[in-house]
Amino acid sequence: MKPKLLTRRTLLASGSAVAATGSLGLLTPARAQTLAPTPSMRGGANNYRPGAPIVDRIGGGGFWMSGTVRRAGDGAPLAGQRIQIWAHTTEGHERDPQSHGATLTDENGAFRLEMPQIVPAFGQPHGHLAYDDDAFETVFLRPVMPSASDTSLEAHFVLQPV
């Protein structure tokens, strides 16, 4: 096998390829991005009732509240976390005890709880959710639905350890 001669053309081509690869970040080691914690939303704690019971369903059902819970920083899913849910529904106001319930996240950090249809309160159809246990900082969410006719609402938590 003949040795390859290093010509000006091959040197320029090789140098350009290395420069382009380096400028695209392909020579730089990958860095894990950190996931910021979810801040509490204004109005999220309205009509909150500490210690709402864990339930299979709130009222007659027909509407689904779902989401995920992950740890701040690495984004790992958090199993067994208690999420409280309440809303103004076709069966009661958000201040009524029967409009409150809690559920636990599964092994993938996901939760899902059936409840009555959410109806507008103060002009907006919205739900309330809370993480209120001791291992992570408390977070209250108040997501607004795009339409009062929607039959589901998602909310996602990224929790900061205490």
Salt bridges, closest charged atoms under 4 A:
ASP74 OD2 - ARG71 NH2 2.73
GLU94 OE1 - HIS126 NE2 3.43
GLU94 OE1 - HIS128 NE2 3.23
ASP132 OD1 - ARG82 NH1 3.03
GLU154 OE1 - HIS156 NE2 3.00
